[in-house]
Amino acid sequence: ETNARSSEKIFEIFSINNVVEIVKKLTEFISEISGTSGFGFLIEEGIPEIMDVKVYYINENEILFVVVDKNGSVYTKKNLLNFDIKEKDVKFFNLFIKDYIIGRKKGPEEGKEKELFSIYKKFISSIRSPKIFLHRSSSLLRRKEQGVWNLYDFLENKENLNKLLSKLNRDGFFVFIGEETPVLKASNISLIGFSSHLGKRLRTVIGSIGFKRMEYEVVVSYLKEILKRFRDMEVLNGEGGKKRGRKGV
């Protein structure tokens, strides 16, 4: 009876035409059956080529970064500084930042320019890197500021990460089951991801689901069913998941 209800739930989820909503519902559903202490997802589109960057002075301890990519998308981030800065420092930095971005210069090597450039690089890295947002409070989550974990925290080395991402881009949808790692100190982690061409390209959608070892096989069986259903849906809807009357994400 439980399995029948679960199957109905999966089919109900996949009747939704919005890929983002499907991922949300799947995350919620697998959380329910797995008793996870933390789960989440992030839609990571991947930033295209950067066309412009400006830093705006707010006060002596706060600045605002504005980044514009070649598609006209704008990314902003306020930064609280652990050092004092003057408006003239920011203006001077803006004169040279484009040279740093396109590699004409390797970047400032000292002073407040170096500090600002370091902040900028972290900001861009945070936009470009696939991330997993883990919700709900636990001692594990509190180890990282704001509960955000980089994928490197889940995989033991860069080679594994590269294999994972290349599989994601090649297969469209995949399920990766990770065993216990020294970094995470958890029983099992599942990463669910897919890329799609619905409307605009979604580079990665990655969810992390932690679950108890005793429920491992149960969760794996549901993930396999989810994978099968998603592939069936892709075939029905044609390449890229497009369908007449269906809106892109």
C-alpha positions in Angstrom: 0.0 0.0 0.0 2.8 2.4 0.9 4.6 1.6 -2.4 1.4 2.2 -4.4 0.9 5.6 -2.7 4.5 6.5 -3.5 4.2 5.5 -7.1 1.0 7.6 -7.4 3.0 10.5 -5.9 5.8 10.1 -8.4 3.4 10.0 -11.4 1.6 13.1 -9.9 4.9 15.0 -9.7 5.9 14.1 -13.3 2.5 15.4 -14.6 3.8 18.9 -13.8 5.1 20.6 -16.9 7.6 22.9 -15.1 11.0 21.4 -14.6 11.8 23.6 -11.6 8.6 22.6 -9.9 9.4 18.9 -10.6 12.7 19.2 -8.8 11.1 21.0 -5.9 8.4 18.4 -5.5 10.9 15.5 -5.8 13.1 17.1 -3.2 10.2 17.4 -0.8 9.0 13.9 -1.5 12.3 12.2 -1.1 12.9 14.1 2.1 9.6 12.7 3.4 10.5 9.1 2.7 14.1 9.4 3.8 13.9 11.2 7.1 16.7 13.5 6.0 18.2 16.1 8.4 18.9 18.5 5.6 18.1 18.8 1.9 17.9 21.4 -0.8 18.6 22.4 -4.4 19.9 25.3 -6.4 19.3 26.2 -10.1 22.7 27.1 -11.3 22.7 28.5 -14.8 26.4 29.2 -15.1 27.5 32.8 -15.9 28.4 33.5 -19.5 31.2 35.8 -20.5 31.6 38.9 -18.3 31.2 42.2 -20.1 31.4 44.7 -17.3 32.1 45.0 -13.6 31.8 48.0 -11.4 32.3 48.5 -7.7 30.2 51.2 -5.9 31.1 52.9 -2.7 28.4 52.7 0.0 30.4 53.7 3.1 33.9 53.2 4.5 33.1 49.6 5.4 30.7 48.6 2.6 30.8 48.3 -1.2 28.5 46.9 -3.9 29.7 44.7 -6.8 27.7 44.8 -10.0 28.6 42.3 -12.8 27.0 42.2 -16.2 27.4 39.2 -18.6 27.1 39.2 -22.4 23.4 38.3 -22.2 22.7 41.4 -20.2 22.0 39.6 -16.9 23.1 41.6 -13.9 24.5 40.1 -10.7 24.9 42.2 -7.5 26.5 41.6 -4.1 27.0 43.9 -1.1 30.2 43.3 0.8 31.0 44.3 4.4 34.8 45.0 4.6 37.1 44.2 7.5 39.1 47.3 6.5 38.3 51.0 5.8 38.0 52.2 2.3 37.6 55.6 0.7 35.5 56.5 -2.4 38.7 57.4 -4.3 40.0 53.8 -3.7 36.9 52.4 -5.3 37.1 54.8 -8.3 40.8 53.9 -8.8 39.9 50.2 -8.7 37.2 50.7 -11.3 39.7 52.1 -13.8 41.7 48.9 -14.0 39.2 46.1 -13.1 38.4 45.3 -16.8 42.1 44.7 -17.5 42.2 42.2 -14.6 39.1 40.4 -15.9 40.3 39.8 -19.4 43.8 38.9 -18.3 45.6 41.9 -19.6 47.0 42.2 -16.1 47.3 39.4 -13.6 45.7 41.3 -10.8 46.8 43.7 -8.1 49.5 42.4 -5.8 49.2 44.7 -2.8 47.1 47.2 -1.0 43.3 47.7 -1.0 43.2 46.9 -4.8 44.4 43.4 -4.0 41.7 43.1 -1.2 38.9 44.3 -3.6 40.1 42.0 -6.3 40.1 39.0 -3.9 36.5 39.8 -3.0 35.5 40.1 -6.7 37.1 36.7 -7.5 35.1 35.0 -4.6 31.9 36.6 -5.9 32.4 35.4 -9.4 33.4 31.9 -8.1 30.2 31.8 -6.1 28.2 32.6 -9.2 30.0 30.0 -11.4 30.3 27.1 -9.0 27.5 24.5 -8.7 26.3 24.6 -5.1 24.1 22.7 -2.8 21.9 24.6 -0.4 21.2 22.5 2.6 18.2 23.6 4.7 17.2 22.9 8.3 19.5 23.4 11.3 21.9 20.7 12.4 25.5 20.6 13.8 26.7 19.5 10.4 25.1 22.4 8.6 26.3 25.0 11.1 29.9 24.2 10.1 29.5 26.2 6.9 28.4 29.8 6.8 24.8 30.2 5.7 24.5 26.4 5.2 26.1 26.5 1.8 28.3 23.7 0.7 30.5 23.6 -2.4 30.4 20.4 -4.4 34.1 19.9 -3.5 32.9 19.2 0.1 30.9 16.2 -1.1 33.5 14.7 -3.4 37.0 13.7 -2.4 38.8 15.2 -5.3 38.5 17.4 -8.4 38.7 14.4 -10.7 35.5 13.0 -9.3 33.8 16.3 -9.6 34.8 16.7 -13.3 33.5 13.2 -14.0 30.3 14.0 -12.3 29.8 17.3 -14.2 30.7 15.7 -17.6 28.2 13.0 -17.0 25.6 15.6 -16.1 26.2 17.5 -19.4 26.3 14.4 -21.5 23.3 12.4 -20.2 21.0 15.2 -19.3 19.7 13.6 -16.2 21.6 11.3 -13.8 21.5 10.0 -10.3 24.7 9.8 -8.3 24.8 7.8 -5.1 27.8 8.7 -2.9 29.0 6.6 -0.1 30.4 8.0 3.2 33.2 10.5 2.7 35.8 11.7 5.2 34.7 15.3 4.6 31.0 14.8 5.2 30.9 12.1 7.9 27.4 11.1 6.9 25.9 7.8 5.9 25.0 8.4 2.3 24.5 11.4 0.0 22.5 11.4 -3.3 23.1 14.1 -5.9 20.3 14.5 -8.4 21.0 16.7 -11.4 20.0 17.4 -14.9 20.5 19.9 -17.7 17.7 21.0 -20.0 17.0 23.2 -22.9 13.6 24.3 -21.8 13.5 28.0 -22.9 16.9 29.0 -21.7 19.5 26.5 -20.7 19.7 25.3 -17.1 23.2 24.2 -16.6 22.8 22.2 -13.5 20.1 21.5 -11.0 21.6 19.6 -8.1 19.9 18.4 -5.0 21.5 16.8 -2.0 19.6 14.3 0.0 21.0 12.7 3.2 19.3 9.6 4.5 19.8 6.9 7.0 21.8 3.8 6.0 18.9 1.5 6.9 16.7 3.2 4.3 19.4 3.3 1.6 17.9 0.6 -0.7 14.4 2.1 -0.4 15.6 5.5 -1.5 17.7 4.1 -4.3 14.7 2.3 -5.7 12.7 5.5 -5.8 15.5 7.4 -7.4 15.7 4.7 -10.2 12.0 5.1 -10.8 12.3 8.9 -10.9 15.2 8.5 -13.4 13.1 6.2 -15.6 10.1 8.5 -15.5 12.1 11.5 -16.4 13.7 9.8 -19.4 10.3 8.6 -20.6 9.1 12.2 -20.4 12.1 13.5 -22.3 11.3 11.0 -25.1 7.7 11.9 -25.2 8.4 15.6 -25.3 11.2 15.4 -27.9 14.7 16.7 -27.6 15.2 19.4 -25.1 11.8 18.6 -23.5 10.0 21.1 -25.6 6.3 20.5 -26.4 3.7 22.5 -28.2 2.0 24.9 -25.8 4.6 24.2 -23.1 6.3 27.3 -21.6 10.1 27.3 -21.1 11.6 27.8 -17.7 
